[in-house]
């Protein structure tokens, strides 16, 4: 599979691009928690059994998991802005469908369409990488990545307020309005990226991944209802393993795969994705536990007796803190790198859950827990796209971040299933109604702490972080307009040298492309005024460096890198003949 860019230069991103893309991320994340305030009333509202009503939430989760990597790949192929607008449009249609019905089946269809919008998160991250200069990229990606938590956290009090004072269908009308506003802002402010991946869309791979994910996530989300040892649950798990294995074998053989599993197997990508699952588990626990604790009546002896709206407001600092963490992340990452920032975030999450075990006696204590957890989760979420972006070619950004977002979704799915089972098994009967216990809440916090500990261990296995200057060089070189590189000595592992003409005179603004042995673009640079260029390599092996400049013939030079932490010196001499520009 060959990667390239269009010949059209990237438009410089205006100052409003980042907030508009982050707003789109917040809007689609709202879909995940939109119905949490009315979840206990859904069986009555839809005139169905509780086990059927849970499909209203499950359908959104499943469609979001399926759509995220697929929309990321489509964005790489056909334009990230185009696919972002399509994702938002599908969400608006789904919200209107849900707003106009009280029938279970139609509601599930609408909620499924709303879930498809989750692909907007990796698409937004990809657009930022392609357009923004390096000094804005870190904090911008941090904000976009955190928008998943920000949207979910802010939706709780807002949805509670709407549900408490108006018809619950107003939630969907509001979501549709936000979606339309986001589409309009995107059309007006966000330019299309010139980056493209050549090849065709892997339809069979998309069907295989979708089938495997549904077979995996379905028993995870419904296992508590069906029984974890039931034939249905175990059969679906077994089927998911078979389908995903076959899908993986197919993806390794196809020329233009939906997901490049060889890239995914790189330590930097693999351990980041595994850590993302743990962060997803930790994030969702607080969203499940604190609202219930706050709303349980004081007569239980441990419930805090707050209204639906007050409970939402107490949890809202979780999302707000995540939003304000983005600039803090940018400073920490610039100084220490995203790996260290991820570790710091995980440590703060562990402190939040550890301290939260003893902070469950008053509403103000839950606010403290929300703030601490929001800071930790914000730092962790912000680090993930930077780690992914720094490890994959620019033309795979959408698909790679889509897969990373999927890993977080799997984490939240596992968290929902496990914590639901724990709270159900530790509940006590009061007047024939199962009431969660304080023991169940504390066990849930301990599970989150254990997940964070696993995530911390995985983060420690991430490859040694390069100096910030090196990482910035990699990121900046992914955009043609912003590919003026740092000095060559800042690239510790890769190729460096000068581009010269036939008489040895340096050639400025020559494009140098790094191509791996599979014919894929692994990096790109533009020579500086003195002709110097520098390219980092993702792994050891054989490469081709292709150079071209206006008024000169093209050049292709083979070179090999041993993978050591040093640069290989290689000057590129362009042919002397003059070619038409």
Rosetta blueprint (number, residue, H / E / L):
1 X L
2 X L
3 X E
4 X E
5 X E
6 X L
7 X L
8 X L
9 X L
10 X L
11 X L
12 X L
13 X L
14 X L
15 X L
16 X L
17 X H
18 X H
19 X H
20 X H
21 X H
22 X H
23 X H
24 X H
25 X H
26 X H
27 X H
28 X H
29 X H
30 X H
31 X H
32 X H
33 X H
34 X L
35 X L
36 X H
37 X H
38 X H
39 X H
40 X H
41 X H
42 X H
43 X H
44 X H
45 X H
46 X L
47 X L
48 X L
49 X L
50 X H
51 X H
52 X H
53 X H
54 X L
55 X H
56 X H
57 X H
58 X H
59 X H
60 X H
61 X H
62 X H
63 X H
64 X H
65 X H
66 X H
67 X H
68 X H
69 X H
70 X H
71 X H
72 X H
73 X H
74 X H
75 X H
76 X H
77 X H
78 X H
79 X L
80 X H
81 X H
82 X H
83 X H
84 X H
85 X H
86 X H
87 X H
88 X H
89 X H
90 X H
91 X H
92 X H
93 X H
94 X H
95 X H
96 X H
97 X H
98 X H
99 X H
100 X L
101 X L
102 X L
103 X L
104 X H
105 X H
106 X H
107 X H
108 X H
109 X H
110 X H
111 X H
112 X H
113 X H
114 X H
115 X H
116 X H
117 X H
118 X H
119 X H
120 X H
121 X H
122 X H
123 X H
124 X H
125 X H
126 X H
127 X H
128 X H
129 X H
130 X H
131 X H
132 X L
133 X L
134 X H
135 X H
136 X H
137 X H
138 X H
139 X H
140 X H
141 X H
142 X H
143 X H
144 X H
145 X H
146 X H
147 X H
148 X H
149 X H
150 X H
151 X H
152 X H
153 X H
154 X H
155 X H
156 X H
157 X H
158 X H
159 X H
160 X H
161 X H
162 X H
163 X H
164 X H
165 X H
166 X L
167 X L
168 X L
169 X L
170 X H
171 X H
172 X H
173 X H
174 X H
175 X H
176 X H
177 X H
178 X H
179 X H
180 X H
181 X H
182 X H
183 X H
184 X H
185 X H
186 X H
187 X H
188 X H
189 X H
190 X L
191 X L
192 X L
193 X L
194 X L
195 X E
196 X E
197 X E
198 X L
199 X L
200 X L
201 X L
202 X L
203 X H
204 X H
205 X H
206 X H
207 X H
208 X H
209 X H
210 X H
211 X H
212 X H
213 X H
214 X H
215 X H
216 X H
217 X H
218 X H
219 X H
220 X H
221 X H
222 X H
223 X H
224 X H
225 X H
226 X H
227 X L
228 X L
229 X L
230 X L
231 X H
232 X H
233 X H
234 X H
235 X H
236 X H
237 X H
238 X H
239 X H
240 X H
241 X H
242 X H
243 X H
244 X H
245 X H
246 X H
247 X H
248 X H
249 X H
250 X H
251 X H
252 X H
253 X H
254 X L
255 X L
256 X L
257 X L
258 X L
259 X L
260 X L
261 X H
262 X H
263 X H
264 X H
265 X L
266 X L
267 X H
268 X H
269 X H
270 X H
271 X H
272 X H
273 X H
274 X H
275 X H
276 X H
277 X H
278 X H
279 X H
280 X H
281 X H
282 X H
283 X H
284 X H
285 X H
286 X H
287 X H
288 X H
289 X H
290 X H
291 X H
292 X H
293 X H
294 X H
295 X H
296 X L
297 X L
298 X H
299 X H
300 X H
301 X L
302 X L
303 X L
304 X L
305 X L
306 X L
307 X L
308 X H
309 X H
310 X H
311 X H
312 X H
313 X H
314 X H
315 X H
316 X H
317 X H
318 X H
319 X H
320 X H
321 X H
322 X H
323 X H
324 X H
325 X H
326 X H
327 X H
328 X H
329 X H
330 X H
331 X H
332 X H
333 X H
334 X H
335 X H
336 X H
337 X L
338 X H
339 X H
340 X H
341 X H
342 X H
343 X H
344 X H
345 X H
346 X H
347 X H
348 X H
349 X H
350 X H
351 X H
352 X H
353 X H
354 X H
355 X H
356 X H
357 X L
358 X L
359 X L
360 X L
361 X L
362 X L
363 X H
364 X H
365 X H
366 X H
367 X H
368 X H
369 X H
370 X H
371 X H
372 X H
373 X H
374 X H
375 X H
376 X H
377 X H
378 X H
379 X H
380 X H
381 X H
382 X H
383 X H
384 X H
385 X H
386 X H
387 X H
388 X H
389 X H
390 X L
391 X L
392 X L
393 X L
394 X H
395 X H
396 X H
397 X H
398 X H
399 X H
400 X H
401 X H
402 X H
403 X H
404 X H
405 X H
406 X H
407 X H
408 X H
409 X H
410 X H
411 X H
412 X H
413 X H
414 X H
415 X H
416 X H
417 X H
418 X H
419 X H
420 X H
421 X H
422 X H
423 X H
424 X H
425 X H
426 X L
427 X L
428 X E
429 X E
430 X E
431 X L
432 X L
433 X E
434 X E
435 X E
436 X L
437 X L
438 X H
439 X H
440 X H
441 X H
442 X H
443 X H
444 X H
445 X H
446 X H
447 X H
448 X H
449 X H
450 X H
451 X H
452 X H
453 X H
454 X H
455 X H
456 X H
457 X H
458 X H
459 X H
460 X H
461 X L
462 X L
463 X L
464 X L
465 X L
466 X L
467 X L
468 X H
469 X H
470 X H
471 X H
472 X H
473 X H
474 X H
475 X H
476 X H
477 X L
478 X L
479 X L
480 X L
481 X L
482 X L
483 X L
484 X E
485 X L
486 X L
487 X L
488 X H
489 X H
490 X H
491 X L
492 X L
493 X L
494 X E
495 X E
496 X E
497 X E
498 X E
499 X E
500 X E
501 X L
502 X L
503 X L
504 X L
505 X L
506 X E
507 X L
508 X L
509 X L
510 X L
511 X E
512 X E
513 X E
514 X E
515 X E
516 X E
517 X L
518 X L
519 X L
520 X L
521 X E
522 X E
523 X E
524 X E
525 X E
526 X E
527 X L
528 X L
529 X L
530 X L
531 X L
532 X E
533 X E
534 X E
535 X E
536 X E
537 X L
538 X L
539 X L
540 X L
541 X E
542 X E
543 X E
544 X E
545 X E
546 X E
547 X E
548 X E
549 X L
550 X L
551 X L
552 X L
553 X L
554 X L
555 X E
556 X E
557 X E
558 X E
559 X E
560 X E
561 X E
562 X L
563 X L
564 X L
565 X L
566 X L
567 X E
568 X E
569 X E
570 X L
571 X L
572 X E
573 X E
574 X L
575 X L
576 X L
577 X L
578 X L
579 X L
580 X L
581 X L
